[in-house]
Amino acid sequence: MPAKKIHENATVKLPDFIDYGKYGVIGTPLLIHGRYGRRFRNSDVRFQITGIKLLEEAKGQLVNGITININADKVTENFHGIINDMIKSSTTNRGDLFLRVRDTELNRSVKLASGVKIPITKNLLDTLDEMEMDYEVMRG
């Protein structure tokens, strides 16, 4: 299938344009999935689009949850209050909450699953960073 030159370093094949042309509005935020590969051993690297979504449609589907790693001595009323406030802050974009509590004296840890979901937002991550908490975001 012939390719259409749209930029000096980019081309679009007709099937891609038919499938994804409706997303070609300047300024539209998109989430593009694809894979890099070579057609032949010494050929240029190419990016093949496997899917496109409006970023707004993908919101809330990219992250499943968060695991907060915390030392046992840091589990305080203050920590509990902050997490509780975060849980109550929003009803959208919620994900699973896990706590991995470490006891450095015994050199042991336990991963606890919360019965409630927490909104996974930039505000949550910024708050955890300010508290110097280590965390892992679980991708969808």
MDAnalysis code that builds the backbone (N, CA, C; Angstrom):
import MDAnalysis as mda
import numpy as np

u = mda.Universe.empty(420, n_residues=140, atom_resindex=np.repeat(np.arange(140), 3), trajectory=True)
u.add_TopologyAttr("name", ["N", "CA", "C"] * 140)
u.add_TopologyAttr("resid", np.arange(1, 141))
u.add_TopologyAttr("resname", ["MET", "PRO", "ALA", "LYS", "LYS", "ILE", "HIS", "GLU", "ASN", "ALA", "THR", "VAL", "LYS", "LEU", "PRO", "ASP", "PHE", "ILE", "ASP", "TYR", "GLY", "LYS", "TYR", "GLY", "VAL", "ILE", "GLY", "THR", "PRO", "LEU", "LEU", "ILE", "HIS", "GLY", "ARG", "TYR", "GLY", "ARG", "ARG", "PHE", "ARG", "ASN", "SER", "ASP", "VAL", "ARG", "PHE", "GLN", "ILE", "THR", "GLY", "ILE", "LYS", "LEU", "LEU", "GLU", "GLU", "ALA", "LYS", "GLY", "GLN", "LEU", "VAL", "ASN", "GLY", "ILE", "THR", "ILE", "ASN", "ILE", "ASN", "ALA", "ASP", "LYS", "VAL", "THR", "GLU", "ASN", "PHE", "HIS", "GLY", "ILE", "ILE", "ASN", "ASP", "MET", "ILE", "LYS", "SER", "SER", "THR", "THR", "ASN", "ARG", "GLY", "ASP", "LEU", "PHE", "LEU", "ARG", "VAL", "ARG", "ASP", "THR", "GLU", "LEU", "ASN", "ARG", "SER", "VAL", "LYS", "LEU", "ALA", "SER", "GLY", "VAL", "LYS", "ILE", "PRO", "ILE", "THR", "LYS", "ASN", "LEU", "LEU", "ASP", "THR", "LEU", "ASP", "GLU", "MET", "GLU", "MET", "ASP", "TYR", "GLU", "VAL", "MET", "ARG", "GLY"])
u.atoms.positions = np.array([
    [0.857, -1.171, 0.000],
    [0.000, 0.000, 0.000],
    [0.899, 1.227, 0.000],
    [0.650, 2.180, -0.887],
    [1.494, 3.375, -0.924],
    [1.357, 4.195, 0.346],
    [2.432, 4.868, 0.675],
    [2.446, 5.698, 1.881],
    [2.378, 7.163, 1.488],
    [1.725, 7.952, 2.295],
    [1.618, 9.390, 2.076],
    [2.638, 10.082, 2.968],
    [3.450, 10.955, 2.378],
    [4.465, 11.690, 3.135],
    [3.793, 12.876, 3.820],
    [3.843, 12.914, 5.173],
    [3.230, 14.024, 5.903],
    [4.267, 14.902, 6.587],
    [5.473, 14.429, 6.674],
    [6.568, 15.156, 7.315],
    [7.840, 14.548, 6.769],
    [8.946, 15.249, 6.848],
    [10.189, 14.718, 6.286],
    [10.601, 13.401, 6.928],
    [10.185, 13.142, 8.178],
    [10.564, 11.907, 8.866],
    [9.382, 10.993, 9.140],
    [8.204, 11.284, 8.595],
    [7.030, 10.480, 8.915],
    [6.185, 10.241, 7.672],
    [5.603, 9.073, 7.608],
    [4.652, 8.738, 6.551],
    [3.453, 8.055, 7.184],
    [2.334, 8.127, 6.494],
    [1.116, 7.470, 6.963],
    [0.622, 6.573, 5.843],
    [0.364, 5.316, 6.139],
    [-0.181, 4.401, 5.151],
    [-1.694, 4.558, 5.113],
    [-2.294, 4.305, 3.976],
    [-3.723, 4.512, 3.785],
    [-4.584, 3.772, 4.809],
    [-4.320, 2.495, 5.127],
    [-5.164, 1.842, 6.144],
    [-5.092, 2.543, 7.500],
    [-3.913, 3.026, 7.874],
    [-3.791, 3.766, 9.132],
    [-4.618, 5.039, 9.078],
    [-4.586, 5.727, 7.933],
    [-5.350, 6.968, 7.807],
    [-6.848, 6.685, 7.878],
    [-7.292, 5.600, 7.256],
    [-8.717, 5.251, 7.304],
    [-9.128, 4.929, 8.734],
    [-8.305, 4.154, 9.445],
    [-8.639, 3.756, 10.815],
    [-8.519, 4.901, 11.808],
    [-7.520, 5.750, 11.635],
    [-7.194, 6.730, 12.673],
    [-7.277, 8.185, 12.208],
    [-7.711, 8.435, 10.978],
    [-7.761, 9.789, 10.443],
    [-8.652, 10.729, 11.227],
    [-9.698, 10.190, 11.852],
    [-10.627, 11.038, 12.615],
    [-9.953, 11.680, 13.827],
    [-8.811, 11.140, 14.241],
    [-8.085, 11.702, 15.380],
    [-7.097, 12.788, 14.958],
    [-7.029, 13.090, 13.668],
    [-6.020, 14.006, 13.154],
    [-6.372, 15.473, 13.261],
    [-6.980, 15.877, 14.339],
    [-7.308, 17.283, 14.555],
    [-6.212, 17.891, 15.426],
    [-5.621, 18.971, 14.958],
    [-4.529, 19.612, 15.693],
    [-5.019, 20.036, 17.072],
    [-4.235, 19.701, 18.083],
    [-4.558, 20.078, 19.457],
    [-5.345, 19.027, 20.215],
    [-5.717, 17.924, 19.552],
    [-6.463, 16.863, 20.226],
    [-5.491, 15.979, 20.999],
    [-5.632, 15.869, 22.338],
    [-4.732, 14.995, 23.102],
    [-5.077, 13.526, 22.853],
    [-4.065, 12.749, 22.490],
    [-4.256, 11.349, 22.126],
    [-3.355, 10.433, 22.937],
    [-3.783, 9.188, 23.071],
    [-2.951, 8.119, 23.616],
    [-2.716, 7.150, 22.467],
    [-1.475, 7.015, 22.048],
    [-1.136, 6.185, 20.896],
    [-0.360, 4.966, 21.369],
    [-0.852, 3.785, 20.998],
    [-0.153, 2.529, 21.272],
    [0.465, 2.059, 19.961],
    [1.624, 1.448, 20.056],
    [2.270, 0.945, 18.861],
    [3.496, 0.141, 19.206],
    [4.193, -0.262, 18.181],
    [5.426, -1.022, 18.404],
    [6.463, -0.604, 17.368],
    [7.700, -0.662, 17.802],
    [8.823, -0.357, 16.926],
    [9.340, -1.659, 16.345],
    [9.784, -1.603, 15.119],
    [10.361, -2.791, 14.511],
    [11.019, -2.455, 13.186],
    [11.757, -3.421, 12.674],
    [12.401, -3.293, 11.363],
    [11.724, -4.287, 10.421],
    [11.488, -3.842, 9.199],
    [10.921, -4.760, 8.208],
    [11.979, -5.758, 7.748],
    [13.174, -5.252, 7.546],
    [14.279, -6.085, 7.095],
    [15.443, -5.882, 8.048],
    [16.418, -6.743, 7.975],
    [17.529, -6.725, 8.922],
    [18.225, -5.365, 9.007],
    [18.513, -4.725, 7.903],
    [19.259, -3.463, 7.916],
    [18.391, -2.252, 7.571],
    [17.091, -2.376, 7.685],
    [16.219, -1.257, 7.311],
    [16.040, -0.291, 8.480],
    [15.384, 0.819, 8.184],
    [15.095, 1.814, 9.215],
    [14.119, 1.248, 10.239],
    [14.180, 1.792, 11.434],
    [13.223, 1.418, 12.473],
    [11.909, 2.116, 12.163],
    [10.821, 1.382, 12.251],
    [9.498, 1.937, 11.966],
    [8.607, 1.795, 13.190],
    [7.680, 2.731, 13.331],
    [6.691, 2.688, 14.404],
    [5.354, 2.336, 13.777],
    [4.799, 1.192, 14.176],
    [3.505, 0.769, 13.649],
    [2.435, 1.025, 14.702],
    [1.439, 1.809, 14.356],
    [0.349, 2.129, 15.274],
    [-0.534, 0.900, 15.436],
    [-0.803, 0.536, 16.696],
    [-1.712, -0.577, 16.968],
    [-3.020, -0.103, 17.584],
    [-3.057, 1.139, 18.017],
    [-4.300, 1.670, 18.565],
    [-4.170, 3.130, 18.949],
    [-5.269, 3.851, 18.802],
    [-5.325, 5.256, 19.200],
    [-6.624, 5.476, 19.957],
    [-6.537, 6.222, 21.048],
    [-7.711, 6.618, 21.827],
    [-7.581, 8.094, 22.140],
    [-8.719, 8.730, 22.309],
    [-8.683, 10.071, 22.868],
    [-8.192, 9.947, 24.297],
    [-7.344, 10.845, 24.728],
    [-6.792, 10.774, 26.078],
    [-7.905, 10.807, 27.120],
    [-8.949, 11.557, 26.850],
    [-10.080, 11.645, 27.778],
    [-10.757, 10.284, 27.955],
    [-10.816, 9.471, 26.873],
    [-11.417, 8.136, 26.954],
    [-10.542, 7.180, 27.755],
    [-9.238, 7.375, 27.724],
    [-8.304, 6.489, 28.415],
    [-8.179, 6.819, 29.891],
    [-8.613, 8.017, 30.263],
    [-8.486, 8.459, 31.655],
    [-9.215, 7.485, 32.577],
    [-8.538, 7.081, 33.632],
    [-9.118, 6.161, 34.594],
    [-8.925, 4.699, 34.248],
    [-8.328, 4.396, 33.088],
    [-8.127, 3.012, 32.668],
    [-6.659, 2.608, 32.638],
    [-5.769, 3.545, 32.864],
    [-4.344, 3.266, 32.724],
    [-3.701, 2.763, 34.009],
    [-4.282, 3.102, 35.144],
    [-3.701, 2.753, 36.436],
    [-4.712, 1.933, 37.227],
    [-4.255, 0.785, 37.743],
    [-5.136, -0.086, 38.534],
    [-5.082, 0.209, 40.018],
    [-3.950, 0.684, 40.501],
    [-3.824, 0.910, 41.934],
    [-2.443, 1.398, 42.306],
    [-2.217, 1.444, 43.618],
    [-0.945, 1.940, 44.139],
    [-0.564, 1.127, 45.367],
    [0.717, 0.858, 45.504],
    [1.266, 0.229, 46.702],
    [2.172, 1.249, 47.372],
    [1.851, 1.574, 48.615],
    [2.661, 2.518, 49.385],
    [3.570, 1.711, 50.297],
    [4.874, 1.922, 50.175],
    [5.859, 1.251, 51.024],
    [6.147, 2.161, 52.207],
    [5.964, 1.636, 53.408],
    [6.102, 2.468, 54.602],
    [6.727, 1.656, 55.727],
    [7.602, 2.297, 56.494],
    [8.164, 1.655, 57.683],
    [7.104, 1.634, 58.777],
    [7.134, 0.604, 59.596],
    [6.123, 0.438, 60.643],
    [6.068, 1.642, 61.579],
    [7.211, 2.252, 61.865],
    [7.209, 3.392, 62.790],
    [6.612, 4.659, 62.172],
    [6.402, 4.674, 60.856],
    [5.801, 5.831, 60.174],
    [4.274, 5.724, 60.085],
    [3.727, 4.580, 60.469],
    [2.269, 4.416, 60.469],
    [1.743, 5.107, 61.721],
    [1.297, 6.342, 61.536],
    [0.852, 7.171, 62.657],
    [-0.559, 7.680, 62.380],
    [-1.127, 8.362, 63.368],
    [-2.442, 8.984, 63.187],
    [-2.383, 10.018, 62.063],
    [-1.267, 10.730, 61.959],
    [-1.100, 11.726, 60.904],
    [-1.163, 11.063, 59.527],
    [-0.428, 9.965, 59.340],
    [-0.444, 9.228, 58.074],
    [-1.856, 8.735, 57.780],
    [-2.498, 8.164, 58.784],
    [-3.865, 7.662, 58.622],
    [-4.800, 8.787, 58.183],
    [-4.681, 9.939, 58.804],
    [-5.535, 11.079, 58.466],
    [-5.333, 11.558, 57.038],
    [-4.073, 11.614, 56.616],
    [-3.771, 12.069, 55.249],
    [-4.344, 11.097, 54.223],
    [-4.142, 9.805, 54.432],
    [-4.670, 8.797, 53.506],
    [-6.196, 8.833, 53.509],
    [-6.792, 8.971, 54.684],
    [-8.252, 9.041, 54.789],
    [-8.797, 10.254, 54.026],
    [-8.128, 11.396, 54.152],
    [-8.541, 12.594, 53.412],
    [-8.436, 12.373, 51.903],
    [-7.380, 11.691, 51.475],
    [-7.208, 11.404, 50.049],
    [-8.323, 10.492, 49.535],
    [-8.680, 9.496, 50.325],
    [-9.744, 8.574, 49.922],
    [-11.056, 9.325, 49.730],
    [-11.325, 10.284, 50.608],
    [-12.576, 11.040, 50.545],
    [-12.542, 12.172, 49.522],
    [-11.378, 12.466, 48.950],
    [-11.224, 13.649, 48.098],
    [-11.940, 13.547, 46.751],
    [-12.163, 12.349, 46.247],
    [-12.771, 12.211, 44.924],
    [-13.417, 10.841, 44.788],
    [-14.409, 10.766, 43.921],
    [-15.063, 9.483, 43.660],
    [-14.712, 8.951, 42.277],
    [-13.837, 9.643, 41.554],
    [-13.466, 9.202, 40.206],
    [-12.012, 8.744, 40.169],
    [-11.691, 7.967, 39.154],
    [-10.326, 7.473, 38.907],
    [-9.757, 6.755, 40.122],
    [-10.561, 5.919, 40.728],
    [-10.121, 5.202, 41.926],
    [-9.400, 3.914, 41.554],
    [-8.433, 3.560, 42.380],
    [-7.686, 2.330, 42.183],
    [-7.472, 1.622, 43.505],
    [-6.986, 0.401, 43.426],
    [-6.727, -0.396, 44.625],
    [-5.605, 0.231, 45.443],
    [-5.729, 0.115, 46.752],
    [-4.717, 0.641, 47.671],
    [-4.104, -0.516, 48.438],
    [-2.788, -0.617, 48.363],
    [-2.037, -1.605, 49.125],
    [-1.003, -0.873, 49.964],
    [-0.746, -1.392, 51.150],
    [0.318, -0.876, 52.012],
    [1.317, -2.006, 52.239],
    [2.578, -1.746, 51.953],
    [3.640, -2.700, 52.281],
    [4.345, -2.129, 53.501],
    [4.059, -2.716, 54.660],
    [4.594, -2.224, 55.931],
    [5.852, -3.021, 56.255],
    [6.954, -2.295, 56.481],
    [8.249, -2.925, 56.768],
    [8.622, -2.694, 58.224],
    [9.138, -3.736, 58.840],
    [9.723, -3.623, 60.174],
    [11.222, -3.807, 59.988],
    [11.969, -2.724, 60.131],
    [13.408, -2.778, 59.868],
    [14.163, -3.562, 60.932],
    [13.638, -3.599, 62.160],
    [14.312, -4.353, 63.223],
    [14.242, -5.850, 62.964],
    [13.091, -6.324, 62.504],
    [12.921, -7.749, 62.221],
    [13.281, -8.104, 60.779],
    [13.514, -7.064, 59.964],
    [13.817, -7.250, 58.551],
    [12.720, -8.053, 57.841],
    [11.471, -7.657, 58.097],
    [10.315, -8.322, 57.498],
    [9.338, -7.269, 56.985],
    [8.520, -7.688, 56.041],
    [7.469, -6.792, 55.553],
    [6.217, -7.603, 55.262],
    [5.089, -6.904, 55.268],
    [3.815, -7.533, 54.950],
    [3.057, -6.583, 54.025],
    [2.415, -7.151, 53.013],
    [1.631, -6.343, 52.077],
    [0.164, -6.491, 52.447],
    [-0.463, -5.360, 52.750],
    [-1.851, -5.342, 53.186],
    [-2.720, -4.719, 52.103],
    [-3.837, -5.361, 51.807],
    [-4.786, -4.823, 50.831],
    [-5.856, -4.044, 51.572],
    [-6.144, -2.853, 51.086],
    [-7.185, -2.027, 51.685],
    [-8.535, -2.446, 51.122],
    [-9.553, -2.309, 51.932],
    [-10.905, -2.623, 51.483],
    [-11.550, -1.486, 50.714],
    [-10.887, -0.345, 50.654],
    [-11.434, 0.812, 49.937],
    [-10.489, 1.202, 48.811],
    [-11.040, 1.869, 47.825],
    [-10.231, 2.350, 46.702],
    [-9.869, 3.805, 46.944],
    [-8.752, 4.209, 46.346],
    [-8.249, 5.572, 46.527],
    [-8.123, 6.239, 45.154],
    [-8.459, 7.518, 45.053],
    [-8.261, 8.206, 43.773],
    [-6.768, 8.341, 43.462],
    [-6.352, 7.794, 42.336],
    [-4.948, 7.872, 41.926],
    [-4.801, 9.158, 41.106],
    [-4.356, 10.208, 41.760],
    [-4.248, 11.525, 41.129],
    [-2.843, 12.082, 41.327],
    [-2.551, 13.126, 40.587],
    [-1.267, 13.815, 40.757],
    [-1.146, 14.351, 42.174],
    [-2.257, 14.802, 42.747],
    [-2.255, 15.309, 44.120],
    [-1.805, 14.223, 45.103],
    [-2.294, 12.998, 44.925],
    [-1.879, 11.887, 45.792],
    [-0.381, 11.649, 45.659],
    [0.111, 11.580, 44.429],
    [1.534, 11.307, 44.214],
    [2.405, 12.436, 44.749],
    [1.953, 13.683, 44.570],
    [2.695, 14.828, 45.115],
    [2.737, 14.776, 46.637],
    [1.611, 14.408, 47.256],
    [1.555, 14.304, 48.718],
    [2.507, 13.227, 49.218],
    [2.519, 12.070, 48.553],
    [3.428, 10.988, 48.951],
    [4.885, 11.410, 48.765],
    [5.167, 12.143, 47.695],
    [6.533, 12.648, 47.477],
    [6.936, 13.619, 48.579],
    [6.019, 14.515, 48.972],
    [6.303, 15.471, 50.048],
    [6.574, 14.753, 51.366],
    [5.862, 13.648, 51.591],
    [6.048, 12.870, 52.819],
    [7.253, 11.937, 52.717],
    [7.937, 11.971, 51.556],
    [9.088, 11.115, 51.280],
    [8.729, 9.643, 51.416],
    [7.555, 9.291, 50.896],
    [7.079, 7.907, 50.888],
    [7.468, 7.266, 49.560],
    [7.848, 6.010, 49.629],
    [8.142, 5.232, 48.438],
    [6.836, 4.566, 48.007],
    [6.544, 4.567, 46.709],
    [5.306, 3.955, 46.232],
    [5.525, 3.354, 44.854],
    [4.630, 2.444, 44.493],
    [4.654, 1.811, 43.175],
    [3.260, 1.942, 42.587],
    [3.165, 2.458, 41.381],
    [1.886, 2.573, 40.689],
    [1.705, 1.325, 39.838],
    [0.547, 0.686, 39.971],
    [0.251, -0.529, 39.212],
    [-0.484, -0.143, 37.938],
    [0.099, -0.498, 36.812],
    [-0.472, -0.133, 35.518],
    [-1.527, -1.134, 35.094],
    [-2.476, -0.623, 34.313],
    [-3.601, -1.431, 33.825],
    [-3.281, -2.275, 32.655],
])
